[in-house]
Amino acid sequence: MKISINGLHKAFESRIRLGIMSVLAVNDTLDFSSLKDYLEVTDGNLASHLKALEKEHFIEVTKAFIDRKPNTKYAMTRLGRKAFEEHLTALENLIKSQK
């Protein structure tokens, strides 16, 4: 039986990027600290994966100040949501083809 991996997106190969997209899929926006807590990763690790997703235009970044403290929020873009949904569909199809 042939296995088709069409539709799987390279940007989501990392479990951390997959986690970021999963959390943002069910939350409109999340700040850096919340993402870090959800995913239990270090600042540097999270920052590098967020940059990679931002470079793909899968997430958007909003920077603001709250009580004079910087606050960075992240949200999934339409392009990111479409790519993530296609990735999940491809995973589902891959699993179904193995039954």
Secondary structure, DSSP 8 states (H G I E B T S, - for coil): -----TT--GGG-SHHHHHHHHHHHHSS-EEHHHHHHHHT--HHHHHHHHHHHHHTTSEEEEEEEETTEEEEEEEE-HHHHHHHHHHHHHHHHHHHTT-
